[in-house]
Amino acid sequence: MALLDHLGISVLDIDQGRRQFHPVLTALGYSMGIEAPHGISWDNGDETEIIIFQIRDEADASPHSHGEAGWQHLAFSAESRDEVDRLHRIAIEAGWTAVRDPKSYPRFSERYYASFVEDASGIRLEFVHNPPRDGAAG
């Protein structure tokens, strides 16, 4: 059973959202689902579906500000540090802005390695490699 069925994200520009999300999500193993004028979805088999929606005409057309109420970030687990680096490069090439380049975060754990990117709508993603401790289950 999936922990999360789907995630809907509103973006300022659906065409720009497609250009930015598609390379990242396909690199993560997602496939294009439905593409409609006001929404585009990607799915990963029976796992979580991610959908972007064009903001409504009456919506405030300013990007989300990190740290305010609402969206914080979505973290994708990576198999290795090299995979974090690869995903980060793909995101930057797709037009995301680097918030934090790939690096270690010992304040979280001695194994935590991550990068953060953000799009023009203020949507922030993290790519993280945080393997279990040696001998830990999982």
MODELLER restraints for C-alpha pairs under 7 A, 6 or more apart:
rsr = mdl.restraints
at = mdl.atoms
rsr.add(forms.Gaussian(group=physical.xy_distance, feature=features.Distance(at['CA:2:A'], at['CA:47:A']), mean=5.80, stdev=0.5))
rsr.add(forms.Gaussian(group=physical.xy_distance, feature=features.Distance(at['CA:2:A'], at['CA:48:A']), mean=6.66, stdev=0.5))
rsr.add(forms.Gaussian(group=physical.xy_distance, feature=features.Distance(at['CA:4:A'], at['CA:48:A']), mean=5.81, stdev=0.5))
rsr.add(forms.Gaussian(group=physical.xy_distance, feature=features.Distance(at['CA:5:A'], at['CA:48:A']), mean=4.92, stdev=0.5))
rsr.add(forms.Gaussian(group=physical.xy_distance, feature=features.Distance(at['CA:5:A'], at['CA:49:A']), mean=6.43, stdev=0.5))
rsr.add(forms.Gaussian(group=physical.xy_distance, feature=features.Distance(at['CA:6:A'], at['CA:48:A']), mean=5.01, stdev=0.5))
rsr.add(forms.Gaussian(group=physical.xy_distance, feature=features.Distance(at['CA:6:A'], at['CA:49:A']), mean=4.44, stdev=0.5))
rsr.add(forms.Gaussian(group=physical.xy_distance, feature=features.Distance(at['CA:6:A'], at['CA:50:A']), mean=5.61, stdev=0.5))
rsr.add(forms.Gaussian(group=physical.xy_distance, feature=features.Distance(at['CA:7:A'], at['CA:49:A']), mean=6.35, stdev=0.5))
rsr.add(forms.Gaussian(group=physical.xy_distance, feature=features.Distance(at['CA:7:A'], at['CA:50:A']), mean=4.90, stdev=0.5))
rsr.add(forms.Gaussian(group=physical.xy_distance, feature=features.Distance(at['CA:7:A'], at['CA:51:A']), mean=6.08, stdev=0.5))
rsr.add(forms.Gaussian(group=physical.xy_distance, feature=features.Distance(at['CA:8:A'], at['CA:50:A']), mean=6.11, stdev=0.5))
rsr.add(forms.Gaussian(group=physical.xy_distance, feature=features.Distance(at['CA:8:A'], at['CA:51:A']), mean=4.71, stdev=0.5))
rsr.add(forms.Gaussian(group=physical.xy_distance, feature=features.Distance(at['CA:8:A'], at['CA:52:A']), mean=5.73, stdev=0.5))
rsr.add(forms.Gaussian(group=physical.xy_distance, feature=features.Distance(at['CA:9:A'], at['CA:51:A']), mean=6.15, stdev=0.5))
rsr.add(forms.Gaussian(group=physical.xy_distance, feature=features.Distance(at['CA:9:A'], at['CA:52:A']), mean=4.72, stdev=0.5))
rsr.add(forms.Gaussian(group=physical.xy_distance, feature=features.Distance(at['CA:9:A'], at['CA:53:A']), mean=6.06, stdev=0.5))
rsr.add(forms.Gaussian(group=physical.xy_distance, feature=features.Distance(at['CA:10:A'], at['CA:52:A']), mean=5.65, stdev=0.5))
rsr.add(forms.Gaussian(group=physical.xy_distance, feature=features.Distance(at['CA:10:A'], at['CA:53:A']), mean=4.68, stdev=0.5))
rsr.add(forms.Gaussian(group=physical.xy_distance, feature=features.Distance(at['CA:10:A'], at['CA:54:A']), mean=5.78, stdev=0.5))
rsr.add(forms.Gaussian(group=physical.xy_distance, feature=features.Distance(at['CA:10:A'], at['CA:55:A']), mean=5.49, stdev=0.5))
rsr.add(forms.Gaussian(group=physical.xy_distance, feature=features.Distance(at['CA:11:A'], at['CA:17:A']), mean=6.53, stdev=0.5))
rsr.add(forms.Gaussian(group=physical.xy_distance, feature=features.Distance(at['CA:11:A'], at['CA:52:A']), mean=6.59, stdev=0.5))
rsr.add(forms.Gaussian(group=physical.xy_distance, feature=features.Distance(at['CA:11:A'], at['CA:53:A']), mean=6.04, stdev=0.5))
rsr.add(forms.Gaussian(group=physical.xy_distance, feature=features.Distance(at['CA:11:A'], at['CA:54:A']), mean=5.40, stdev=0.5))
rsr.add(forms.Gaussian(group=physical.xy_distance, feature=features.Distance(at['CA:11:A'], at['CA:55:A']), mean=5.77, stdev=0.5))
rsr.add(forms.Gaussian(group=physical.xy_distance, feature=features.Distance(at['CA:11:A'], at['CA:121:A']), mean=5.46, stdev=0.5))
rsr.add(forms.Gaussian(group=physical.xy_distance, feature=features.Distance(at['CA:12:A'], at['CA:54:A']), mean=6.17, stdev=0.5))
rsr.add(forms.Gaussian(group=physical.xy_distance, feature=features.Distance(at['CA:12:A'], at['CA:55:A']), mean=5.69, stdev=0.5))
rsr.add(forms.Gaussian(group=physical.xy_distance, feature=features.Distance(at['CA:12:A'], at['CA:61:A']), mean=6.30, stdev=0.5))
rsr.add(forms.Gaussian(group=physical.xy_distance, feature=features.Distance(at['CA:12:A'], at['CA:121:A']), mean=5.56, stdev=0.5))
rsr.add(forms.Gaussian(group=physical.xy_distance, feature=features.Distance(at['CA:13:A'], at['CA:54:A']), mean=6.07, stdev=0.5))
rsr.add(forms.Gaussian(group=physical.xy_distance, feature=features.Distance(at['CA:14:A'], at['CA:53:A']), mean=6.59, stdev=0.5))
rsr.add(forms.Gaussian(group=physical.xy_distance, feature=features.Distance(at['CA:14:A'], at['CA:54:A']), mean=5.06, stdev=0.5))
rsr.add(forms.Gaussian(group=physical.xy_distance, feature=features.Distance(at['CA:19:A'], at['CA:94:A']), mean=6.51, stdev=0.5))
rsr.add(forms.Gaussian(group=physical.xy_distance, feature=features.Distance(at['CA:20:A'], at['CA:94:A']), mean=4.96, stdev=0.5))
rsr.add(forms.Gaussian(group=physical.xy_distance, feature=features.Distance(at['CA:20:A'], at['CA:95:A']), mean=5.96, stdev=0.5))
rsr.add(forms.Gaussian(group=physical.xy_distance, feature=features.Distance(at['CA:20:A'], at['CA:96:A']), mean=6.62, stdev=0.5))
rsr.add(forms.Gaussian(group=physical.xy_distance, feature=features.Distance(at['CA:23:A'], at['CA:90:A']), mean=6.76, stdev=0.5))
rsr.add(forms.Gaussian(group=physical.xy_distance, feature=features.Distance(at['CA:23:A'], at['CA:94:A']), mean=6.65, stdev=0.5))
rsr.add(forms.Gaussian(group=physical.xy_distance, feature=features.Distance(at['CA:24:A'], at['CA:87:A']), mean=6.82, stdev=0.5))
rsr.add(forms.Gaussian(group=physical.xy_distance, feature=features.Distance(at['CA:24:A'], at['CA:90:A']), mean=6.28, stdev=0.5))
rsr.add(forms.Gaussian(group=physical.xy_distance, feature=features.Distance(at['CA:24:A'], at['CA:91:A']), mean=5.78, stdev=0.5))
rsr.add(forms.Gaussian(group=physical.xy_distance, feature=features.Distance(at['CA:29:A'], at['CA:44:A']), mean=6.28, stdev=0.5))
rsr.add(forms.Gaussian(group=physical.xy_distance, feature=features.Distance(at['CA:30:A'], at['CA:42:A']), mean=5.77, stdev=0.5))
rsr.add(forms.Gaussian(group=physical.xy_distance, feature=features.Distance(at['CA:30:A'], at['CA:43:A']), mean=5.09, stdev=0.5))
rsr.add(forms.Gaussian(group=physical.xy_distance, feature=features.Distance(at['CA:30:A'], at['CA:44:A']), mean=4.47, stdev=0.5))
rsr.add(forms.Gaussian(group=physical.xy_distance, feature=features.Distance(at['CA:31:A'], at['CA:42:A']), mean=5.25, stdev=0.5))
rsr.add(forms.Gaussian(group=physical.xy_distance, feature=features.Distance(at['CA:31:A'], at['CA:43:A']), mean=5.39, stdev=0.5))
rsr.add(forms.Gaussian(group=physical.xy_distance, feature=features.Distance(at['CA:31:A'], at['CA:44:A']), mean=6.23, stdev=0.5))
rsr.add(forms.Gaussian(group=physical.xy_distance, feature=features.Distance(at['CA:32:A'], at['CA:41:A']), mean=6.22, stdev=0.5))
rsr.add(forms.Gaussian(group=physical.xy_distance, feature=features.Distance(at['CA:32:A'], at['CA:42:A']), mean=4.45, stdev=0.5))
rsr.add(forms.Gaussian(group=physical.xy_distance, feature=features.Distance(at['CA:32:A'], at['CA:43:A']), mean=6.59, stdev=0.5))
rsr.add(forms.Gaussian(group=physical.xy_distance, feature=features.Distance(at['CA:33:A'], at['CA:41:A']), mean=4.92, stdev=0.5))
rsr.add(forms.Gaussian(group=physical.xy_distance, feature=features.Distance(at['CA:33:A'], at['CA:42:A']), mean=4.69, stdev=0.5))
rsr.add(forms.Gaussian(group=physical.xy_distance, feature=features.Distance(at['CA:33:A'], at['CA:43:A']), mean=6.07, stdev=0.5))
rsr.add(forms.Gaussian(group=physical.xy_distance, feature=features.Distance(at['CA:34:A'], at['CA:40:A']), mean=5.68, stdev=0.5))
rsr.add(forms.Gaussian(group=physical.xy_distance, feature=features.Distance(at['CA:34:A'], at['CA:41:A']), mean=5.25, stdev=0.5))
rsr.add(forms.Gaussian(group=physical.xy_distance, feature=features.Distance(at['CA:35:A'], at['CA:41:A']), mean=6.46, stdev=0.5))
rsr.add(forms.Gaussian(group=physical.xy_distance, feature=features.Distance(at['CA:38:A'], at['CA:53:A']), mean=5.57, stdev=0.5))
rsr.add(forms.Gaussian(group=physical.xy_distance, feature=features.Distance(at['CA:38:A'], at['CA:54:A']), mean=5.18, stdev=0.5))
rsr.add(forms.Gaussian(group=physical.xy_distance, feature=features.Distance(at['CA:39:A'], at['CA:51:A']), mean=6.70, stdev=0.5))
rsr.add(forms.Gaussian(group=physical.xy_distance, feature=features.Distance(at['CA:39:A'], at['CA:52:A']), mean=5.50, stdev=0.5))
rsr.add(forms.Gaussian(group=physical.xy_distance, feature=features.Distance(at['CA:39:A'], at['CA:53:A']), mean=4.30, stdev=0.5))
rsr.add(forms.Gaussian(group=physical.xy_distance, feature=features.Distance(at['CA:39:A'], at['CA:54:A']), mean=6.33, stdev=0.5))
rsr.add(forms.Gaussian(group=physical.xy_distance, feature=features.Distance(at['CA:40:A'], at['CA:51:A']), mean=5.54, stdev=0.5))
rsr.add(forms.Gaussian(group=physical.xy_distance, feature=features.Distance(at['CA:40:A'], at['CA:52:A']), mean=5.42, stdev=0.5))
rsr.add(forms.Gaussian(group=physical.xy_distance, feature=features.Distance(at['CA:40:A'], at['CA:53:A']), mean=6.69, stdev=0.5))
rsr.add(forms.Gaussian(group=physical.xy_distance, feature=features.Distance(at['CA:41:A'], at['CA:49:A']), mean=6.77, stdev=0.5))
rsr.add(forms.Gaussian(group=physical.xy_distance, feature=features.Distance(at['CA:41:A'], at['CA:50:A']), mean=5.61, stdev=0.5))
rsr.add(forms.Gaussian(group=physical.xy_distance, feature=features.Distance(at['CA:41:A'], at['CA:51:A']), mean=4.19, stdev=0.5))
rsr.add(forms.Gaussian(group=physical.xy_distance, feature=features.Distance(at['CA:41:A'], at['CA:52:A']), mean=6.47, stdev=0.5))
rsr.add(forms.Gaussian(group=physical.xy_distance, feature=features.Distance(at['CA:42:A'], at['CA:49:A']), mean=5.71, stdev=0.5))
rsr.add(forms.Gaussian(group=physical.xy_distance, feature=features.Distance(at['CA:42:A'], at['CA:50:A']), mean=5.35, stdev=0.5))
rsr.add(forms.Gaussian(group=physical.xy_distance, feature=features.Distance(at['CA:42:A'], at['CA:51:A']), mean=6.42, stdev=0.5))
rsr.add(forms.Gaussian(group=physical.xy_distance, feature=features.Distance(at['CA:43:A'], at['CA:49:A']), mean=4.37, stdev=0.5))
rsr.add(forms.Gaussian(group=physical.xy_distance, feature=features.Distance(at['CA:43:A'], at['CA:50:A']), mean=6.37, stdev=0.5))
rsr.add(forms.Gaussian(group=physical.xy_distance, feature=features.Distance(at['CA:63:A'], at['CA:120:A']), mean=6.65, stdev=0.5))
rsr.add(forms.Gaussian(group=physical.xy_distance, feature=features.Distance(at['CA:63:A'], at['CA:121:A']), mean=4.37, stdev=0.5))
rsr.add(forms.Gaussian(group=physical.xy_distance, feature=features.Distance(at['CA:63:A'], at['CA:122:A']), mean=5.03, stdev=0.5))
rsr.add(forms.Gaussian(group=physical.xy_distance, feature=features.Distance(at['CA:64:A'], at['CA:121:A']), mean=6.10, stdev=0.5))
rsr.add(forms.Gaussian(group=physical.xy_distance, feature=features.Distance(at['CA:64:A'], at['CA:122:A']), mean=4.60, stdev=0.5))
rsr.add(forms.Gaussian(group=physical.xy_distance, feature=features.Distance(at['CA:65:A'], at['CA:122:A']), mean=6.08, stdev=0.5))
rsr.add(forms.Gaussian(group=physical.xy_distance, feature=features.Distance(at['CA:66:A'], at['CA:72:A']), mean=6.23, stdev=0.5))
rsr.add(forms.Gaussian(group=physical.xy_distance, feature=features.Distance(at['CA:66:A'], at['CA:122:A']), mean=6.92, stdev=0.5))
rsr.add(forms.Gaussian(group=physical.xy_distance, feature=features.Distance(at['CA:72:A'], at['CA:124:A']), mean=6.99, stdev=0.5))
rsr.add(forms.Gaussian(group=physical.xy_distance, feature=features.Distance(at['CA:73:A'], at['CA:123:A']), mean=6.96, stdev=0.5))
rsr.add(forms.Gaussian(group=physical.xy_distance, feature=features.Distance(at['CA:73:A'], at['CA:124:A']), mean=4.80, stdev=0.5))
rsr.add(forms.Gaussian(group=physical.xy_distance, feature=features.Distance(at['CA:73:A'], at['CA:125:A']), mean=5.38, stdev=0.5))
rsr.add(forms.Gaussian(group=physical.xy_distance, feature=features.Distance(at['CA:73:A'], at['CA:126:A']), mean=6.84, stdev=0.5))
rsr.add(forms.Gaussian(group=physical.xy_distance, feature=features.Distance(at['CA:74:A'], at['CA:124:A']), mean=6.62, stdev=0.5))
rsr.add(forms.Gaussian(group=physical.xy_distance, feature=features.Distance(at['CA:74:A'], at['CA:125:A']), mean=4.95, stdev=0.5))
rsr.add(forms.Gaussian(group=physical.xy_distance, feature=features.Distance(at['CA:74:A'], at['CA:126:A']), mean=6.06, stdev=0.5))
rsr.add(forms.Gaussian(group=physical.xy_distance, feature=features.Distance(at['CA:75:A'], at['CA:125:A']), mean=5.79, stdev=0.5))
rsr.add(forms.Gaussian(group=physical.xy_distance, feature=features.Distance(at['CA:75:A'], at['CA:126:A']), mean=4.36, stdev=0.5))
rsr.add(forms.Gaussian(group=physical.xy_distance, feature=features.Distance(at['CA:75:A'], at['CA:127:A']), mean=5.74, stdev=0.5))
rsr.add(forms.Gaussian(group=physical.xy_distance, feature=features.Distance(at['CA:75:A'], at['CA:128:A']), mean=6.70, stdev=0.5))
rsr.add(forms.Gaussian(group=physical.xy_distance, feature=features.Distance(at['CA:76:A'], at['CA:126:A']), mean=6.08, stdev=0.5))
rsr.add(forms.Gaussian(group=physical.xy_distance, feature=features.Distance(at['CA:76:A'], at['CA:127:A']), mean=4.99, stdev=0.5))
rsr.add(forms.Gaussian(group=physical.xy_distance, feature=features.Distance(at['CA:76:A'], at['CA:128:A']), mean=6.16, stdev=0.5))
rsr.add(forms.Gaussian(group=physical.xy_distance, feature=features.Distance(at['CA:77:A'], at['CA:127:A']), mean=6.07, stdev=0.5))
rsr.add(forms.Gaussian(group=physical.xy_distance, feature=features.Distance(at['CA:77:A'], at['CA:128:A']), mean=5.04, stdev=0.5))
rsr.add(forms.Gaussian(group=physical.xy_distance, feature=features.Distance(at['CA:77:A'], at['CA:129:A']), mean=5.89, stdev=0.5))
rsr.add(forms.Gaussian(group=physical.xy_distance, feature=features.Distance(at['CA:78:A'], at['CA:84:A']), mean=5.92, stdev=0.5))
rsr.add(forms.Gaussian(group=physical.xy_distance, feature=features.Distance(at['CA:78:A'], at['CA:127:A']), mean=6.40, stdev=0.5))
rsr.add(forms.Gaussian(group=physical.xy_distance, feature=features.Distance(at['CA:78:A'], at['CA:128:A']), mean=5.54, stdev=0.5))
rsr.add(forms.Gaussian(group=physical.xy_distance, feature=features.Distance(at['CA:78:A'], at['CA:129:A']), mean=4.96, stdev=0.5))
rsr.add(forms.Gaussian(group=physical.xy_distance, feature=features.Distance(at['CA:79:A'], at['CA:129:A']), mean=6.20, stdev=0.5))
rsr.add(forms.Gaussian(group=physical.xy_distance, feature=features.Distance(at['CA:80:A'], at['CA:129:A']), mean=5.62, stdev=0.5))
rsr.add(forms.Gaussian(group=physical.xy_distance, feature=features.Distance(at['CA:81:A'], at['CA:113:A']), mean=6.52, stdev=0.5))
rsr.add(forms.Gaussian(group=physical.xy_distance, feature=features.Distance(at['CA:81:A'], at['CA:129:A']), mean=5.92, stdev=0.5))
rsr.add(forms.Gaussian(group=physical.xy_distance, feature=features.Distance(at['CA:84:A'], at['CA:102:A']), mean=6.96, stdev=0.5))
rsr.add(forms.Gaussian(group=physical.xy_distance, feature=features.Distance(at['CA:84:A'], at['CA:114:A']), mean=6.45, stdev=0.5))
rsr.add(forms.Gaussian(group=physical.xy_distance, feature=features.Distance(at['CA:84:A'], at['CA:115:A']), mean=6.94, stdev=0.5))
rsr.add(forms.Gaussian(group=physical.xy_distance, feature=features.Distance(at['CA:84:A'], at['CA:127:A']), mean=5.50, stdev=0.5))
rsr.add(forms.Gaussian(group=physical.xy_distance, feature=features.Distance(at['CA:84:A'], at['CA:128:A']), mean=6.17, stdev=0.5))
rsr.add(forms.Gaussian(group=physical.xy_distance, feature=features.Distance(at['CA:84:A'], at['CA:129:A']), mean=6.71, stdev=0.5))
rsr.add(forms.Gaussian(group=physical.xy_distance, feature=features.Distance(at['CA:85:A'], at['CA:102:A']), mean=6.23, stdev=0.5))
rsr.add(forms.Gaussian(group=physical.xy_distance, feature=features.Distance(at['CA:87:A'], at['CA:127:A']), mean=7.00, stdev=0.5))
rsr.add(forms.Gaussian(group=physical.xy_distance, feature=features.Distance(at['CA:88:A'], at['CA:115:A']), mean=6.65, stdev=0.5))
rsr.add(forms.Gaussian(group=physical.xy_distance, feature=features.Distance(at['CA:92:A'], at['CA:98:A']), mean=6.79, stdev=0.5))
rsr.add(forms.Gaussian(group=physical.xy_distance, feature=features.Distance(at['CA:96:A'], at['CA:117:A']), mean=5.94, stdev=0.5))
rsr.add(forms.Gaussian(group=physical.xy_distance, feature=features.Distance(at['CA:96:A'], at['CA:118:A']), mean=5.49, stdev=0.5))
rsr.add(forms.Gaussian(group=physical.xy_distance, feature=features.Distance(at['CA:96:A'], at['CA:119:A']), mean=4.85, stdev=0.5))
rsr.add(forms.Gaussian(group=physical.xy_distance, feature=features.Distance(at['CA:97:A'], at['CA:117:A']), mean=5.38, stdev=0.5))
rsr.add(forms.Gaussian(group=physical.xy_distance, feature=features.Distance(at['CA:97:A'], at['CA:118:A']), mean=5.21, stdev=0.5))
rsr.add(forms.Gaussian(group=physical.xy_distance, feature=features.Distance(at['CA:97:A'], at['CA:119:A']), mean=6.17, stdev=0.5))
rsr.add(forms.Gaussian(group=physical.xy_distance, feature=features.Distance(at['CA:98:A'], at['CA:116:A']), mean=6.24, stdev=0.5))
rsr.add(forms.Gaussian(group=physical.xy_distance, feature=features.Distance(at['CA:98:A'], at['CA:117:A']), mean=4.54, stdev=0.5))
rsr.add(forms.Gaussian(group=physical.xy_distance, feature=features.Distance(at['CA:98:A'], at['CA:118:A']), mean=6.56, stdev=0.5))
rsr.add(forms.Gaussian(group=physical.xy_distance, feature=features.Distance(at['CA:99:A'], at['CA:116:A']), mean=5.24, stdev=0.5))
rsr.add(forms.Gaussian(group=physical.xy_distance, feature=features.Distance(at['CA:99:A'], at['CA:117:A']), mean=5.06, stdev=0.5))
rsr.add(forms.Gaussian(group=physical.xy_distance, feature=features.Distance(at['CA:99:A'], at['CA:118:A']), mean=6.50, stdev=0.5))
rsr.add(forms.Gaussian(group=physical.xy_distance, feature=features.Distance(at['CA:100:A'], at['CA:115:A']), mean=5.40, stdev=0.5))
rsr.add(forms.Gaussian(group=physical.xy_distance, feature=features.Distance(at['CA:100:A'], at['CA:116:A']), mean=4.98, stdev=0.5))
rsr.add(forms.Gaussian(group=physical.xy_distance, feature=features.Distance(at['CA:100:A'], at['CA:117:A']), mean=6.88, stdev=0.5))
rsr.add(forms.Gaussian(group=physical.xy_distance, feature=features.Distance(at['CA:101:A'], at['CA:115:A']), mean=5.09, stdev=0.5))
rsr.add(forms.Gaussian(group=physical.xy_distance, feature=features.Distance(at['CA:101:A'], at['CA:116:A']), mean=6.64, stdev=0.5))
rsr.add(forms.Gaussian(group=physical.xy_distance, feature=features.Distance(at['CA:102:A'], at['CA:113:A']), mean=6.84, stdev=0.5))
rsr.add(forms.Gaussian(group=physical.xy_distance, feature=features.Distance(at['CA:102:A'], at['CA:114:A']), mean=5.20, stdev=0.5))
rsr.add(forms.Gaussian(group=physical.xy_distance, feature=features.Distance(at['CA:102:A'], at['CA:115:A']), mean=4.19, stdev=0.5))
rsr.add(forms.Gaussian(group=physical.xy_distance, feature=features.Distance(at['CA:103:A'], at['CA:113:A']), mean=5.46, stdev=0.5))
rsr.add(forms.Gaussian(group=physical.xy_distance, feature=features.Distance(at['CA:103:A'], at['CA:114:A']), mean=5.74, stdev=0.5))
rsr.add(forms.Gaussian(group=physical.xy_distance, feature=features.Distance(at['CA:103:A'], at['CA:115:A']), mean=6.62, stdev=0.5))
rsr.add(forms.Gaussian(group=physical.xy_distance, feature=features.Distance(at['CA:104:A'], at['CA:112:A']), mean=5.73, stdev=0.5))
rsr.add(forms.Gaussian(group=physical.xy_distance, feature=features.Distance(at['CA:104:A'], at['CA:113:A']), mean=4.26, stdev=0.5))
rsr.add(forms.Gaussian(group=physical.xy_distance, feature=features.Distance(at['CA:104:A'], at['CA:114:A']), mean=6.51, stdev=0.5))
rsr.add(forms.Gaussian(group=physical.xy_distance, feature=features.Distance(at['CA:105:A'], at['CA:112:A']), mean=5.36, stdev=0.5))
rsr.add(forms.Gaussian(group=physical.xy_distance, feature=features.Distance(at['CA:105:A'], at['CA:113:A']), mean=5.92, stdev=0.5))
rsr.add(forms.Gaussian(group=physical.xy_distance, feature=features.Distance(at['CA:106:A'], at['CA:112:A']), mean=6.48, stdev=0.5))
rsr.add(forms.Gaussian(group=physical.xy_distance, feature=features.Distance(at['CA:111:A'], at['CA:130:A']), mean=5.43, stdev=0.5))
rsr.add(forms.Gaussian(group=physical.xy_distance, feature=features.Distance(at['CA:111:A'], at['CA:131:A']), mean=6.43, stdev=0.5))
rsr.add(forms.Gaussian(group=physical.xy_distance, feature=features.Distance(at['CA:112:A'], at['CA:129:A']), mean=6.02, stdev=0.5))
rsr.add(forms.Gaussian(group=physical.xy_distance, feature=features.Distance(at['CA:112:A'], at['CA:130:A']), mean=4.59, stdev=0.5))
rsr.add(forms.Gaussian(group=physical.xy_distance, feature=features.Distance(at['CA:113:A'], at['CA:128:A']), mean=5.74, stdev=0.5))
rsr.add(forms.Gaussian(group=physical.xy_distance, feature=features.Distance(at['CA:113:A'], at['CA:129:A']), mean=5.25, stdev=0.5))
rsr.add(forms.Gaussian(group=physical.xy_distance, feature=features.Distance(at['CA:113:A'], at['CA:130:A']), mean=6.40, stdev=0.5))
rsr.add(forms.Gaussian(group=physical.xy_distance, feature=features.Distance(at['CA:114:A'], at['CA:126:A']), mean=6.68, stdev=0.5))
rsr.add(forms.Gaussian(group=physical.xy_distance, feature=features.Distance(at['CA:114:A'], at['CA:127:A']), mean=5.43, stdev=0.5))
rsr.add(forms.Gaussian(group=physical.xy_distance, feature=features.Distance(at['CA:114:A'], at['CA:128:A']), mean=4.24, stdev=0.5))
rsr.add(forms.Gaussian(group=physical.xy_distance, feature=features.Distance(at['CA:114:A'], at['CA:129:A']), mean=6.26, stdev=0.5))
rsr.add(forms.Gaussian(group=physical.xy_distance, feature=features.Distance(at['CA:115:A'], at['CA:126:A']), mean=5.60, stdev=0.5))
rsr.add(forms.Gaussian(group=physical.xy_distance, feature=features.Distance(at['CA:115:A'], at['CA:127:A']), mean=5.44, stdev=0.5))
rsr.add(forms.Gaussian(group=physical.xy_distance, feature=features.Distance(at['CA:115:A'], at['CA:128:A']), mean=6.72, stdev=0.5))
rsr.add(forms.Gaussian(group=physical.xy_distance, feature=features.Distance(at['CA:116:A'], at['CA:124:A']), mean=6.84, stdev=0.5))
rsr.add(forms.Gaussian(group=physical.xy_distance, feature=features.Distance(at['CA:116:A'], at['CA:125:A']), mean=5.65, stdev=0.5))
rsr.add(forms.Gaussian(group=physical.xy_distance, feature=features.Distance(at['CA:116:A'], at['CA:126:A']), mean=4.43, stdev=0.5))
rsr.add(forms.Gaussian(group=physical.xy_distance, feature=features.Distance(at['CA:116:A'], at['CA:127:A']), mean=6.57, stdev=0.5))
rsr.add(forms.Gaussian(group=physical.xy_distance, feature=features.Distance(at['CA:117:A'], at['CA:124:A']), mean=5.61, stdev=0.5))
rsr.add(forms.Gaussian(group=physical.xy_distance, feature=features.Distance(at['CA:117:A'], at['CA:125:A']), mean=5.38, stdev=0.5))
rsr.add(forms.Gaussian(group=physical.xy_distance, feature=features.Distance(at['CA:117:A'], at['CA:126:A']), mean=6.52, stdev=0.5))
rsr.add(forms.Gaussian(group=physical.xy_distance, feature=features.Distance(at['CA:118:A'], at['CA:124:A']), mean=4.26, stdev=0.5))
rsr.add(forms.Gaussian(group=physical.xy_distance, feature=features.Distance(at['CA:118:A'], at['CA:125:A']), mean=6.30, stdev=0.5))
rsr.add(forms.Gaussian(group=physical.xy_distance, feature=features.Distance(at['CA:132:A'], at['CA:138:A']), mean=6.90, stdev=0.5))
